[in-house]
Structures are given as structure tokens and as C-alpha cells.
């Protein structure tokens, strides 16, 4: 396995660890090449000291860490240094971790992971499963990380060539959103469509489990007469949370409805200022909490919000938090379009409204608030069943292994 991110990093950075443990539990021998933990604050985690090559065993995994420049700021140069430093050190110092592997699973974000991947797979002679997490350079352009003008265009062109080369040599390409398959084929029509498979991300099931189980162990709602809608996660422009503030403004007179925002990000200060200026007392900002405390926070609410802004690019995004919420067996409001909206509708656990639709979100909040706890639980239980059947770590890891086994059989013939 090759990934810049790994335990104990949270959120999407926890996914490689989820897959690794599932591969081990299925009886496979697993070696991991990764960096030292610094996501999401861009600071090296306490208890870690960077060395050229740190080797350890953890939960049956052979784990090799190589140094990097810790950074997760809004600075383009800082991010580039972070991505490039891991690519360089993984290429220079990580060869032993992947040498002799039958196949390689790679967490394909950032695109610079292609450099050690090409080196250690010997340009694809060792089959690899390219698990596409972000569309590069599209995601960087969308987030504004690329500079404008000729320099940005030149950088994007270089990234596109790297991405194409990595996709061309992949034994299997995994996509976490169905429409990404068509985007890849559209920009790289030479790829065999049969080698692109849909493998959505699971969640950390040791952390995200039905909130009913958590409530049964001393965690209860502070006020049973209040309905609380909670948002947990990054607070940036792409999350489109201005609509939530507008809904809170409209519902300021409804004393039984409350809104909680848990997390941090570049838009938090602006949203908090907006709530203060509007005199809203029905919105509480809790700030960032440790990942192990998130389930308990969620157990104190009646429903959860998934939110993304209205852009064409984000329609191809399935936020990792959807799997976490479905596994947590909670009712959901999806303020989202595209692939993420489709998954939520299919799950049966969510009411879905278009991004920016404050009327629709208000109606959804009122509908959930007016349900009985038993009716909300029926929605939540449908979501958990959907997760178990379609998104669980066992299901996802099994798809990866079967795809790679098919490739290995072809190589043998």
C-alpha cells in the first residue's frame, strides 16, 4: 500500500488504515509506505519524530514511514512542499516497503504520489490499483490552489500529463463517485473502460457505529424537547454553509429547533460573525473536536447535515462523511447535488435539497423536527442497512482484491 496519509490522521486520511486492516483481516500480507502524521493541522503529531526511514509493525501491518514537510495551510507553496517532500522521500527511501509485492494499492491524492508509485512499481510492471480520491488538477483549480495565468496553466498541464501516465499504466482504476468514470474516459479515451471499477469509500467502523449504541452508554441529548440539526466537518467555502445560517435566521422564532456546527476551517470566522450580526441564538459553533469525540457529539443531535456548494465540479464528489453518517445510523439532510445526492436518496436515510435552496432545507428541517423519534429511527436504520450492503470496509476491500486477482490471473496467462 502506498499513501501519503495514514493513521492516526482523521477523516479521509484515515481511509488507507481502514483498507489496510481489512486486507489483513482477510488474510493478506500487507506492507504500507506512508509519511509522518500531520493532517489536518499541518503539524507533526505528538510522539512522532521524523527519521529518514521509520519501520514498525502495527495491527499486523508492516509500516514504513518516510519524512515530509508538514503543512496543510492555504498557502500554495506550503502545500506543494508538503506533497513534493513526501514524493521525494518515498521514492528515495521507501523502496524496501514495496519491493516484491504482488500488487500495490495506492491512495491517489495528491497526484505527486505517482512519482514513488512509478518508481516502485517499475512503471506498472507490478500491478497497481489506483484508487482515485480527487480529480487532479481539477480539484486544485477548483479550490484556487493553482495560481492564475500562464504559471497556473503550465502547472496544470504538467499535472495532467502525470495523471494520464499513472492512469495508463494502472492495472485497475477505482473511482469513489460513479460519474468520475465518465470524466476519466472523457479526458483519456485510450483507457480500457473495463479496468475502471466503482469502489466507494467505507468509514472507520471502529469509530462510527450506530449512535443508539453510544446513547446506551451514558451519552444522551441535553434536552429531549429540542430538535438539533448538526453539521460536523470542514468549514470552507465549498461546504456552502451560508444556506444553513439563512435557515437558522428563518427559524429564529421556533424555540424547539437548534443548529450545531462542529469543526473548523477558513469560513468559520465569517459564518460566526454573520450569525452574531443576525443575533442568532439558535446556532452554536463548537470548533474542532478530536476524531474519537465526534460520535459522542453526533449522538447528542437528532439529525446530521451533509453540505456542498453549488458548482458543477462538486457534483462529481461523494463526501467521505456520507459513509460515516450512514454507518452511524442517523437521519440526514443532504444539501448536495450529483453523485452524493444520488447515494443519499438511494440509502433511504436522507431528505435531499439542492445546494443554495434555503426554502428546501427549511422544509426538510421542519419535516424531520415534526417526526416522532421512532419515525426518524426508521430512516436511520435504512441508512445503516445500505451502508452494510454497499459501503462497508469488508465490501470495499473485497472489490479491490477481486479486481487485482483478476489482473494477476491475466498476467499469468
C-alpha positions as CSV (number, residue, x, y, z in Angstrom):
1,X,0.0,0.0,0.0
2,X,1.2,3.5,-0.9
3,X,-0.4,6.6,0.7
4,X,0.9,9.9,1.9
5,X,-1.8,9.7,4.6
6,X,-2.3,7.1,7.3
7,X,-3.4,6.5,11.0
8,X,-3.7,8.3,13.3
9,X,-4.8,11.0,10.8
10,X,-8.6,11.5,10.7
11,X,-11.3,12.0,8.1
12,X,-10.4,11.0,4.5
13,X,-6.8,10.5,5.7
14,X,-8.0,7.6,7.8
15,X,-9.2,5.6,4.8
16,X,-5.9,3.9,4.0
17,X,-5.8,2.5,7.5
18,X,-9.4,1.2,7.1
19,X,-8.4,-0.7,3.9
20,X,-5.2,-1.9,5.4
21,X,-6.8,-3.5,8.4
22,X,-9.5,-5.1,6.3
23,X,-6.9,-6.6,3.9
24,X,-5.1,-8.0,7.0
25,X,-8.3,-9.5,8.4
26,X,-8.9,-11.1,5.1
27,X,-5.6,-13.0,5.4
28,X,-3.4,-10.9,3.2
29,X,0.2,-9.8,3.9
30,X,0.2,-6.1,4.0
31,X,3.1,-3.6,3.9
32,X,2.4,0.2,3.9
33,X,4.6,3.1,2.7
34,X,3.4,6.4,4.2
35,X,4.5,9.7,5.7
36,X,4.6,11.0,9.3
37,X,1.2,12.2,10.5
38,X,0.4,15.9,10.2
39,X,-3.1,16.2,8.7
40,X,-5.3,18.3,9.1
41,X,-3.4,21.0,11.0
42,X,-0.1,20.6,9.2
43,X,1.8,19.9,12.4
44,X,3.7,16.8,13.2
45,X,1.7,14.7,15.7
46,X,3.0,14.5,19.3
47,X,5.1,11.4,20.0
48,X,6.5,11.3,16.4
49,X,10.0,12.2,15.4
50,X,10.8,12.2,11.7
51,X,13.6,10.0,10.5
52,X,14.8,9.1,7.0
53,X,13.0,5.7,7.4
54,X,11.0,4.5,10.3
55,X,9.8,0.9,10.3
56,X,7.3,-0.6,12.7
57,X,4.6,-3.2,13.0
58,X,1.1,-2.1,13.8
59,X,-2.0,-4.4,14.0
60,X,-0.4,-6.9,11.7
61,X,0.9,-4.3,9.2
62,X,4.5,-3.7,8.3
63,X,4.6,0.1,8.4
64,X,7.3,2.2,6.8
65,X,7.2,6.0,7.4
66,X,9.4,8.5,5.5
67,X,9.8,12.2,6.2
68,X,7.9,15.1,4.7
69,X,7.4,18.8,5.2
70,X,4.3,19.2,7.5
71,X,1.8,21.6,6.0
72,X,-1.9,21.9,5.4
73,X,-2.3,25.6,5.1
74,X,-4.0,27.7,2.4
75,X,-0.5,28.5,1.1
76,X,0.1,27.0,-2.4
77,X,3.8,26.9,-1.8
78,X,3.3,25.2,1.6
79,X,1.1,22.5,0.1
80,X,3.4,21.9,-2.8
81,X,6.3,21.5,-0.4
82,X,4.2,19.0,1.6
83,X,3.3,16.9,-1.4
84,X,6.7,17.1,-3.1
85,X,8.6,16.2,0.0
86,X,6.7,13.0,0.6
87,X,7.0,12.1,-3.1
88,X,10.8,12.6,-2.9
89,X,11.4,10.8,0.3
90,X,9.1,7.9,-0.6
91,X,10.9,7.5,-3.9
92,X,14.4,7.7,-2.3
93,X,13.9,5.8,1.0
94,X,10.7,3.7,0.6
95,X,11.7,1.0,-1.9
96,X,12.1,-1.8,0.6
97,X,8.5,-1.3,1.7
98,X,7.0,-2.2,-1.7
99,X,9.7,-4.5,-3.1
100,X,8.5,-7.9,-4.1
101,X,4.8,-7.1,-3.7
102,X,2.3,-9.0,-5.8
103,X,0.2,-5.8,-6.2
104,X,0.0,-2.3,-4.9
105,X,-3.0,-0.3,-3.7
106,X,-2.4,3.4,-3.9
107,X,-4.4,6.2,-2.4
108,X,-4.3,8.6,-5.4
109,X,-4.3,12.0,-3.8
110,X,-2.1,14.1,-4.2
111,X,-1.1,13.4,-7.8
112,X,2.6,13.6,-6.7
113,X,2.2,10.1,-5.2
114,X,2.7,9.0,-8.9
115,X,6.4,9.6,-8.6
116,X,7.2,6.9,-6.0
117,X,4.4,4.7,-7.5
118,X,6.1,4.7,-10.9
119,X,9.5,4.1,-9.4
120,X,8.5,1.2,-7.1
121,X,6.0,-0.5,-9.4
122,X,8.7,-0.3,-12.2
123,X,6.3,1.7,-14.4
124,X,3.4,-0.6,-13.8
125,X,5.1,-3.9,-14.1
126,X,3.9,-4.6,-10.6
127,X,0.1,-4.3,-11.0
128,X,-1.4,-1.5,-9.0
129,X,-4.9,-0.4,-8.1
130,X,-5.2,3.4,-8.5
131,X,-7.9,4.5,-6.0
132,X,-8.8,7.9,-7.3
133,X,-9.8,10.2,-4.4
134,X,-9.6,13.6,-6.0
135,X,-9.6,14.6,-9.6
136,X,-6.2,16.3,-10.3
137,X,-5.6,19.0,-11.4
138,X,-9.4,19.8,-11.4
139,X,-9.6,19.8,-7.6
140,X,-6.7,22.2,-7.2
141,X,-8.1,24.6,-9.8
142,X,-11.5,24.5,-8.1
143,X,-10.0,25.2,-4.7
144,X,-7.9,28.1,-6.0
145,X,-4.6,26.5,-5.1
146,X,-3.2,26.9,-8.6
147,X,-2.1,30.5,-9.5
148,X,-3.9,32.3,-12.3
149,X,-2.3,33.0,-15.6
150,X,0.5,31.2,-17.6
151,X,2.2,29.7,-14.5
152,X,-1.0,28.1,-13.3
153,X,-1.9,26.8,-16.8
154,X,1.6,25.4,-17.2
155,X,1.4,23.7,-13.8
156,X,-2.0,22.2,-14.6
157,X,-0.6,20.8,-17.9
158,X,2.2,19.1,-16.1
159,X,-0.2,17.5,-13.6
160,X,-2.4,16.3,-16.4
161,X,0.5,14.5,-18.0
162,X,1.4,12.9,-14.7
163,X,-2.2,11.8,-14.2
164,X,-2.5,10.4,-17.7
165,X,0.7,8.4,-17.4
166,X,-0.4,7.0,-14.0
167,X,-3.9,6.0,-15.3
168,X,-2.5,4.5,-18.5
169,X,-0.2,2.1,-16.5
170,X,-2.7,1.2,-13.8
171,X,-4.0,-2.4,-13.7
172,X,-7.2,-1.1,-12.2
173,X,-8.6,2.3,-11.6
174,X,-11.0,2.7,-8.7
175,X,-13.5,5.6,-8.6
176,X,-15.4,6.6,-5.5
177,X,-18.2,8.5,-7.4
178,X,-19.8,6.9,-10.5
179,X,-19.7,10.0,-12.7
180,X,-15.9,10.2,-12.3
181,X,-15.6,7.2,-14.5
182,X,-17.0,9.2,-17.4
183,X,-14.8,12.1,-16.7
184,X,-11.7,9.9,-16.8
185,X,-12.8,8.3,-20.0
186,X,-13.6,11.7,-21.5
187,X,-10.1,13.1,-20.8
188,X,-8.3,9.9,-21.5
189,X,-10.3,7.9,-24.1
190,X,-7.4,5.4,-24.7
191,X,-8.2,3.8,-21.3
192,X,-10.0,0.4,-21.4
193,X,-13.3,1.1,-19.7
194,X,-13.3,-2.4,-18.3
195,X,-10.4,-1.5,-16.0
196,X,-12.4,1.3,-14.2
197,X,-14.4,0.0,-11.2
198,X,-16.6,1.7,-8.7
199,X,-15.3,1.2,-5.2
200,X,-16.8,3.8,-2.9
201,X,-15.0,4.6,0.4
202,X,-16.1,3.0,3.6
203,X,-15.6,4.6,7.0
204,X,-13.7,3.7,10.2
205,X,-16.2,1.3,11.6
206,X,-14.4,1.1,14.9
207,X,-15.3,4.8,15.4
208,X,-18.5,5.3,13.5
209,X,-21.2,2.9,14.8
210,X,-24.9,3.3,15.4
211,X,-25.4,6.3,17.7
212,X,-28.1,4.3,19.5
213,X,-25.3,2.1,20.9
214,X,-23.4,5.3,22.1
215,X,-26.6,6.7,23.7
216,X,-26.9,3.5,25.6
217,X,-23.6,4.1,27.3
218,X,-24.2,7.3,29.1
219,X,-24.4,9.8,26.2
220,X,-27.8,11.4,25.9
221,X,-29.3,14.6,24.4
222,X,-29.1,17.6,26.7
223,X,-32.8,18.5,26.1
224,X,-35.2,15.9,24.8
225,X,-37.7,18.6,23.8
226,X,-35.3,20.3,21.4
227,X,-34.6,19.2,17.8
228,X,-31.0,19.7,16.9
229,X,-29.6,19.5,13.3
230,X,-25.8,19.1,13.4
231,X,-23.0,19.7,10.8
232,X,-19.7,18.1,11.6
233,X,-16.6,18.6,9.3
234,X,-14.6,21.1,7.5
235,X,-16.0,24.7,7.3
236,X,-14.8,26.1,4.0
237,X,-16.4,27.8,1.0
238,X,-17.0,24.5,-0.8
239,X,-19.3,23.4,2.1
240,X,-21.9,26.0,1.3
241,X,-22.9,26.6,4.9
242,X,-24.2,30.1,4.3
243,X,-27.5,28.3,3.5
244,X,-27.6,26.8,7.0
245,X,-27.1,30.3,8.5
246,X,-30.0,31.6,6.4
247,X,-32.2,28.7,7.5
248,X,-31.3,29.4,11.1
249,X,-32.3,33.0,10.6
250,X,-35.7,32.0,9.2
251,X,-36.3,29.7,12.2
252,X,-35.1,32.0,14.9
253,X,-38.6,32.1,16.4
254,X,-39.0,28.4,16.5
255,X,-37.6,27.8,20.0
256,X,-37.6,24.0,19.7
257,X,-35.2,23.9,16.8
258,X,-31.4,24.3,17.2
259,X,-28.4,24.1,14.9
260,X,-24.9,22.9,15.8
261,X,-21.8,23.4,13.7
262,X,-18.8,21.3,14.7
263,X,-15.4,21.8,13.1
264,X,-13.1,24.4,11.8
265,X,-11.9,25.9,8.5
266,X,-11.3,29.1,6.6
267,X,-15.0,30.1,6.6
268,X,-15.7,29.6,10.3
269,X,-14.9,33.1,11.4
270,X,-17.0,34.7,8.7
271,X,-20.0,32.4,9.4
272,X,-19.7,33.1,13.2
273,X,-19.7,36.8,12.5
274,X,-22.7,36.5,10.3
275,X,-24.6,34.6,13.0
276,X,-23.7,37.3,15.6
277,X,-24.7,40.1,13.3
278,X,-28.1,38.5,12.8
279,X,-28.5,38.0,16.5
280,X,-28.9,34.2,16.2
281,X,-29.1,32.3,19.4
282,X,-30.2,29.1,17.8
283,X,-26.8,28.3,16.2
284,X,-23.8,27.1,18.3
285,X,-20.3,26.8,16.9
286,X,-18.3,24.1,18.8
287,X,-15.0,24.3,17.0
288,X,-12.7,21.4,16.2
289,X,-13.0,18.2,18.3
290,X,-10.8,15.1,18.4
291,X,-11.9,12.5,16.0
292,X,-12.7,10.0,18.8
293,X,-15.1,12.5,20.3
294,X,-17.1,13.0,17.1
295,X,-19.5,10.1,17.5
296,X,-20.5,11.3,21.0
297,X,-21.1,14.7,19.6
298,X,-23.3,13.3,16.9
299,X,-25.2,11.2,19.5
300,X,-26.4,14.4,21.1
301,X,-28.2,15.6,17.9
302,X,-31.4,14.4,16.2
303,X,-30.1,14.6,12.6
304,X,-27.0,15.4,10.6
305,X,-26.2,17.6,7.7
306,X,-24.1,16.9,4.6
307,X,-23.5,20.1,2.6
308,X,-21.6,21.2,-0.5
309,X,-21.8,24.3,-2.6
310,X,-23.4,24.6,-6.0
311,X,-20.6,24.0,-8.5
312,X,-20.5,21.7,-11.5
313,X,-17.2,20.1,-10.3
314,X,-18.7,19.3,-6.8
315,X,-21.5,17.3,-8.5
316,X,-18.8,14.6,-9.1
317,X,-17.9,14.5,-5.4
318,X,-19.2,11.9,-2.8
319,X,-18.1,13.3,0.5
320,X,-16.4,10.7,2.8
321,X,-18.7,11.8,5.6
322,X,-21.7,10.3,3.9
323,X,-20.4,6.8,4.7
324,X,-19.6,7.8,8.2
325,X,-23.2,9.1,8.8
326,X,-24.8,6.1,7.2
327,X,-22.7,3.8,9.4
328,X,-23.7,5.9,12.4
329,X,-27.4,5.2,11.7
330,X,-28.6,8.8,11.8
331,X,-31.3,10.6,9.8
332,X,-29.6,13.0,7.3
333,X,-30.4,16.2,5.4
334,X,-28.3,16.3,2.2
335,X,-27.7,19.9,0.9
336,X,-25.9,18.5,-2.1
337,X,-26.2,17.6,-5.8
338,X,-24.8,15.0,-8.1
339,X,-23.4,11.7,-7.1
340,X,-23.5,12.4,-3.3
341,X,-27.2,13.3,-3.6
342,X,-27.9,10.1,-5.5
343,X,-26.3,8.0,-2.9
344,X,-28.2,9.7,-0.1
345,X,-31.5,9.2,-1.9
346,X,-30.7,5.5,-2.6
347,X,-29.9,5.0,1.1
348,X,-33.4,5.9,2.2
349,X,-31.9,7.8,5.2
350,X,-32.0,11.3,3.9
351,X,-34.0,14.3,2.7
352,X,-32.1,15.9,-0.2
353,X,-32.2,19.5,-1.3
354,X,-30.3,21.4,-4.0
355,X,-27.3,23.5,-2.8
356,X,-28.4,27.0,-2.0
357,X,-32.0,26.1,-1.6
358,X,-32.9,27.7,1.8
359,X,-36.6,27.0,1.2
360,X,-35.9,23.3,0.6
361,X,-33.6,23.0,3.6
362,X,-36.1,24.8,5.8
363,X,-38.9,22.4,4.7
364,X,-36.6,19.4,5.4
365,X,-35.7,20.6,8.9
366,X,-39.4,21.2,9.8
367,X,-40.3,17.8,8.4
368,X,-37.7,16.0,10.5
369,X,-38.4,18.1,13.6
370,X,-42.1,17.1,13.3
371,X,-41.4,13.4,13.0
372,X,-41.5,11.2,16.1
373,X,-38.2,9.7,17.3
374,X,-39.4,6.3,16.0
375,X,-40.1,7.7,12.5
376,X,-36.6,9.2,12.4
377,X,-35.1,5.9,13.5
378,X,-36.8,4.1,10.6
379,X,-34.9,6.4,8.2
380,X,-31.7,6.0,10.1
381,X,-31.9,2.2,10.1
382,X,-32.4,2.1,6.3
383,X,-29.2,4.1,6.0
384,X,-27.2,1.6,8.1
385,X,-28.6,-1.3,6.1
386,X,-27.5,0.5,2.9
387,X,-24.0,1.0,4.3
388,X,-23.6,-2.7,5.3
389,X,-24.7,-3.9,1.8
390,X,-22.8,-1.3,-0.3
391,X,-20.1,0.7,1.5
392,X,-18.7,-1.4,4.3
393,X,-15.0,-1.9,4.7
394,X,-15.4,-5.6,4.0
395,X,-17.3,-5.0,0.8
396,X,-14.9,-2.3,-0.5
397,X,-11.7,-4.2,0.3
398,X,-13.2,-7.3,-1.3
399,X,-13.8,-5.4,-4.5
400,X,-10.2,-4.2,-4.6
401,X,-8.8,-7.7,-4.0
402,X,-11.1,-9.3,-6.6
403,X,-10.1,-6.7,-9.2
404,X,-6.4,-7.2,-8.5
405,X,-6.7,-11.0,-8.5
406,X,-8.3,-10.8,-12.0
407,X,-5.4,-8.7,-13.2
408,X,-2.9,-11.2,-11.7
409,X,-4.6,-14.1,-13.5
410,X,-4.4,-12.2,-16.8
411,X,-0.6,-11.6,-16.2
412,X,-0.1,-15.3,-15.5
413,X,-1.8,-16.2,-18.8
